[in-house]
Amino acid sequence: MHGAEALARFWESEREGPEEEFTLRSEVVAVDPAARTAVVRVEVAYGDGERWRDLWVLHLAPDGRCRAFEEWPFSPDQPDGHG
């Protein structure tokens, strides 16, 4: 996806509505100032019991705004390939 409008359409299509309950916890796990890159660990718990863990990779512009964003989602209930 490219641009805020495309991202907003995607997020809106994925959620149940504006009243959907969830909690989000985040922790910065790495920052490389020279590369203007940061990695953030995110945990999301929805009101229906669904949970997700993500890694966000943020690439920052010189003015500090995000110029590129990668999301690496992981459902704690998905098979890990080691069983």
Backbone as a printed PyTorch tensor [residue, N CA C, xyz], in Angstrom:
tensor([[[  0.8390,  -1.1660,   0.0000],
         [  0.0000,   0.0000,   0.0000],
         [  0.8850,   1.2300,   0.0000]],

        [[  0.4140,   2.2380,  -0.6370],
         [  1.1440,   3.4970,  -0.6540],
         [  0.1960,   4.6250,  -0.2890]],

        [[  0.5920,   5.4310,   0.6670],
         [ -0.1780,   6.6090,   1.0330],
         [ -1.1380,   6.3860,   2.1810]],

        [[ -1.4240,   7.4860,   2.8550],
         [ -2.2950,   7.4310,   4.0330],
         [ -3.7190,   7.0140,   3.6780]],

        [[ -4.2310,   7.4550,   2.5380],
         [ -5.6070,   7.0950,   2.1650],
         [ -5.7460,   5.5900,   1.9260]],

        [[ -4.7840,   4.9820,   1.2550],
         [ -4.8330,   3.5330,   1.0110],
         [ -4.7480,   2.7710,   2.3250]],

        [[ -3.8990,   3.2230,   3.2240],
         [ -3.7710,   2.5770,   4.5260],
         [ -5.0590,   2.7230,   5.3300]],

        [[ -5.6600,   3.8900,   5.3140],
         [ -6.9110,   4.1090,   6.0430],
         [ -8.0160,   3.1990,   5.5130]],

        [[ -8.1260,   3.0540,   4.1870],
         [ -9.1420,   2.1550,   3.5980],
         [ -8.9120,   0.7110,   4.0460]],

        [[ -7.6550,   0.2700,   4.0480],
         [ -7.3370,  -1.0960,   4.4650],
         [ -7.7220,  -1.3160,   5.9250]],

        [[ -7.2810,  -0.4190,   6.8170],
         [ -7.5900,  -0.5780,   8.2420],
         [ -9.0940,  -0.5700,   8.4780]],

        [[ -9.7980,   0.3160,   7.8030],
         [-11.2540,   0.4030,   7.9900],
         [-11.9340,  -0.8870,   7.5260]],

        [[-11.4550,  -1.4960,   6.4540],
         [-12.0720,  -2.7200,   5.9370],
         [-11.8160,  -3.9150,   6.8470]],

        [[-10.7740,  -3.8680,   7.6620],
         [-10.4000,  -4.9890,   8.5190],
         [-11.0420,  -4.9560,   9.9010]],

        [[-11.5330,  -3.8200,  10.3210],
         [-12.0810,  -3.7420,  11.6710],
         [-13.5920,  -3.9160,  11.6670]],

        [[-14.1280,  -4.2460,  12.8420],
         [-15.5630,  -4.4700,  12.9840],
         [-16.3400,  -3.1650,  13.0070]],

        [[-15.7130,  -2.0870,  13.3900],
         [-16.3640,  -0.7870,  13.4500],
         [-15.6680,   0.0980,  14.4580]],

        [[-16.1140,   1.3470,  14.5800],
         [-15.4290,   2.2850,  15.4680],
         [-15.5150,   1.9280,  16.9500]],

        [[-16.4260,   1.0490,  17.3120],
         [-16.5740,   0.6670,  18.7230],
         [-15.8300,  -0.6300,  19.0680]],

        [[-15.0870,  -1.2000,  18.1160],
         [-14.3510,  -2.4410,  18.3530],
         [-13.3850,  -2.2610,  19.5260]],

        [[-13.4540,  -3.1600,  20.4930],
         [-12.5870,  -3.0820,  21.6720],
         [-11.2480,  -3.7590,  21.4050]],

        [[-10.1810,  -3.1010,  21.8390],
         [ -8.8550,  -3.6970,  21.7700],
         [ -7.9240,  -2.9360,  22.7070]],

        [[ -6.8460,  -3.6160,  23.0850],
         [ -5.7600,  -2.9530,  23.8020],
         [ -4.4820,  -3.1740,  23.0020]],

        [[ -3.6070,  -2.2120,  23.0490],
         [ -2.3610,  -2.2770,  22.3120],
         [ -1.2280,  -1.8920,  23.2570]],

        [[ -0.2120,  -2.7570,  23.2980],
         [  1.0050,  -2.4640,  24.0670],
         [  2.1620,  -2.4420,  23.0900]],

        [[  3.0910,  -1.5230,  23.3040],
         [  4.2400,  -1.4500,  22.4020],
         [  5.5180,  -1.2140,  23.1860]],

        [[  6.6250,  -1.6450,  22.5870],
         [  7.9450,  -1.4880,  23.1930],
         [  8.9650,  -1.2890,  22.0800]],

        [[  9.7230,  -0.2210,  22.1430],
         [ 10.8050,   0.0010,  21.1900],
         [ 11.9230,  -0.9750,  21.5350]],

        [[ 12.3410,  -1.7810,  20.5580],
         [ 13.3750,  -2.7880,  20.8260],
         [ 14.7100,  -2.4640,  20.1590]],

        [[ 14.7020,  -1.5810,  19.1650],
         [ 15.9640,  -1.2130,  18.5140],
         [ 15.7990,   0.1240,  17.8070]],

        [[ 16.8780,   0.9130,  17.8380],
         [ 16.9120,   2.1910,  17.1290],
         [ 18.2970,   2.3380,  16.5170]],

        [[ 18.3330,   2.6890,  15.2480],
         [ 19.5870,   2.9880,  14.5740],
         [ 19.4910,   4.4250,  14.0580]],

        [[ 19.9910,   5.3980,  14.8420],
         [ 19.8680,   6.7980,  14.4300],
         [ 20.5340,   7.0970,  13.0880]],

        [[ 21.6640,   6.4520,  12.8070],
         [ 22.3700,   6.7120,  11.5480],
         [ 21.5250,   6.3000,  10.3430]],

        [[ 20.7840,   5.2130,  10.4840],
         [ 19.9340,   4.7250,   9.3960],
         [ 18.5110,   5.2640,   9.4950]],

        [[ 18.2330,   6.0200,  10.5670],
         [ 16.8750,   6.5400,  10.8180],
         [ 15.8490,   5.4090,  10.7720]],

        [[ 16.1640,   4.3480,  11.5110],
         [ 15.3020,   3.1620,  11.5280],
         [ 15.0530,   2.7420,  12.9660]],

        [[ 13.8320,   2.2890,  13.2400],
         [ 13.4700,   1.7770,  14.5630],
         [ 12.6430,   0.5110,  14.3990]],

        [[ 12.7340,  -0.3710,  15.3980],
         [ 11.9360,  -1.5900,  15.4420],
         [ 11.1190,  -1.5590,  16.7310]],

        [[  9.8200,  -1.8420,  16.6030],
         [  8.8960,  -1.7960,  17.7350],
         [  8.1670,  -3.1270,  17.8300]],

        [[  8.1120,  -3.7020,  19.0420],
         [  7.3230,  -4.9190,  19.2970],
         [  5.9440,  -4.4560,  19.7560]],

        [[  4.8890,  -5.0280,  19.1660],
         [  3.5150,  -4.6230,  19.4550],
         [  2.6910,  -5.8580,  19.7960]],

        [[  1.8660,  -5.7450,  20.8180],
         [  0.8980,  -6.7950,  21.1650],
         [ -0.4880,  -6.1750,  21.1560]],

        [[ -1.4090,  -6.8110,  20.4350],
         [ -2.7860,  -6.3320,  20.3520],
         [ -3.7040,  -7.4460,  20.8410]],

        [[ -4.6240,  -7.0920,  21.7370],
         [ -5.6390,  -8.0370,  22.2240],
         [ -7.0020,  -7.4200,  21.9390]],

        [[ -7.8330,  -8.1490,  21.1950],
         [ -9.1690,  -7.6780,  20.8460],
         [-10.1790,  -8.1700,  21.8680]],

        [[-11.3080,  -7.4870,  21.9420],
         [-12.3610,  -7.8350,  22.8900],
         [-12.9150,  -9.2330,  22.7020]],

        [[-12.8130,  -9.7830,  21.4760],
         [-13.3290, -11.1310,  21.2150],
         [-12.3180, -12.2260,  21.5510]],

        [[-11.1540, -11.8500,  22.0950],
         [-10.1400, -12.8340,  22.4820],
         [ -9.0250, -13.0200,  21.4680]],

        [[ -9.2040, -12.5240,  20.2580],
         [ -8.1530, -12.6430,  19.2470],
         [ -6.9370, -11.8200,  19.6770]],

        [[ -5.7350, -12.4000,  19.4620],
         [ -4.4990, -11.7130,  19.8420],
         [ -3.5210, -11.7320,  18.6740]],

        [[ -2.7020, -10.6890,  18.5940],
         [ -1.6580, -10.6030,  17.5830],
         [ -0.4090, -10.0120,  18.1910]],

        [[  0.7190, -10.4540,  17.7060],
         [  2.0000,  -9.8360,  18.0230],
         [  2.6120,  -9.3960,  16.7010]],

        [[  3.1650,  -8.2160,  16.6880],
         [  3.7650,  -7.6800,  15.4680],
         [  5.1480,  -7.1340,  15.7710]],

        [[  5.9470,  -7.0770,  14.7410],
         [  7.1420,  -6.2370,  14.7420],
         [  6.8920,  -5.1670,  13.6990]],

        [[  7.1000,  -3.9340,  14.0960],
         [  7.0010,  -2.8120,  13.1680],
         [  8.4070,  -2.3070,  12.8950]],

        [[  8.7250,  -2.1350,  11.6340],
         [  9.9890,  -1.5300,  11.2320],
         [  9.6450,  -0.1740,  10.6310]],

        [[ 10.1510,   0.8790,  11.2770],
         [  9.8580,   2.2450,  10.8520],
         [ 11.1030,   2.8770,  10.2590]],

        [[ 10.9630,   3.4260,   9.0730],
         [ 12.0510,   4.1480,   8.4070],
         [ 11.6470,   5.6200,   8.4280]],

        [[ 12.4640,   6.4460,   9.0670],
         [ 12.1020,   7.8410,   9.3020],
         [ 12.7630,   8.7830,   8.3130]],

        [[ 12.0220,   9.8180,   7.9450],
         [ 12.5420,  10.8860,   7.0960],
         [ 13.3810,  11.8310,   7.9560]],

        [[ 14.1680,  12.6890,   7.3400],
         [ 14.9830,  13.6360,   8.1140],
         [ 14.1730,  14.5110,   9.0710]],

        [[ 12.8980,  14.7890,   8.7450],
         [ 12.0700,  15.6200,   9.6310],
         [ 11.4420,  14.8170,  10.7710]],

        [[ 11.7500,  13.4960,  10.8610],
         [ 11.2480,  12.6610,  11.9470],
         [  9.9570,  11.9360,  11.6500]],

        [[  9.3090,  12.2540,  10.5340],
         [  8.0700,  11.5540,  10.1770],
         [  8.3950,  10.2200,   9.5230]],

        [[  7.4590,   9.2910,   9.6320],
         [  7.6470,   7.9660,   9.0400],
         [  7.5290,   8.0690,   7.5160]],

        [[  8.5670,   7.5910,   6.8140],
         [  8.5310,   7.6070,   5.3510],
         [  8.2250,   6.2260,   4.7850]],

        [[  8.4570,   5.1700,   5.5950],
         [  8.1470,   3.7970,   5.1780],
         [  7.8890,   2.9720,   6.4300]],

        [[  6.9820,   2.0090,   6.3010],
         [  6.5320,   1.2090,   7.4440],
         [  6.3880,  -0.2320,   6.9960]],

        [[  6.9680,  -1.1510,   7.7630],
         [  6.7960,  -2.5900,   7.5180],
         [  6.1390,  -3.1890,   8.7490]],

        [[  5.2130,  -4.1060,   8.5390],
         [  4.5700,  -4.8070,   9.6530],
         [  4.7720,  -6.3010,   9.4480]],

        [[  5.2630,  -6.9580,  10.5080],
         [  5.4800,  -8.3960,  10.4870],
         [  4.5560,  -9.0070,  11.5390]],

        [[  3.3130,  -9.3890,  11.1360],
         [  2.3400,  -9.9100,  12.1040],
         [  2.5810, -11.3750,  12.4490]],

        [[  2.1990, -11.7380,  13.6680],
         [  2.2870, -13.1160,  14.1360],
         [  1.1120, -13.3830,  15.0540]],

        [[  0.3150, -14.3770,  14.7140],
         [ -0.7690, -14.7970,  15.5890],
         [ -0.2190, -15.8260,  16.5600]],

        [[ -0.3290, -15.6040,  17.8680],
         [  0.2020, -16.5770,  18.8370],
         [ -0.3910, -17.9730,  18.6720]],

        [[ -1.5350, -18.0870,  18.0060],
         [ -2.1680, -19.3920,  17.8310],
         [ -1.7840, -20.0850,  16.5400]],

        [[ -1.0050, -19.4560,  15.6910],
         [ -0.6530, -20.0840,  14.4130],
         [  0.4670, -21.0890,  14.6210]],

        [[  0.5010, -22.1230,  13.7910],
         [  1.5730, -23.1170,  13.9240],
         [  2.9200, -22.4610,  13.6630]],

        [[  3.9480, -22.8810,  14.3940],
         [  5.2600, -22.2780,  14.2260],
         [  6.1820, -23.0860,  13.3070]],

        [[  5.7070, -24.2170,  12.8080],
         [  6.5210, -25.0230,  11.9150],
         [  7.5190, -25.9160,  12.6270]],

        [[  7.4980, -25.9330,  13.9580],
         [  8.4370, -26.7550,  14.7180],
         [  7.7560, -27.9520,  15.3640]],

        [[  6.5720, -28.2980,  14.9530],
         [  5.8810, -29.3720,  15.6370],
         [  5.5860, -30.4570,  14.7530]]])
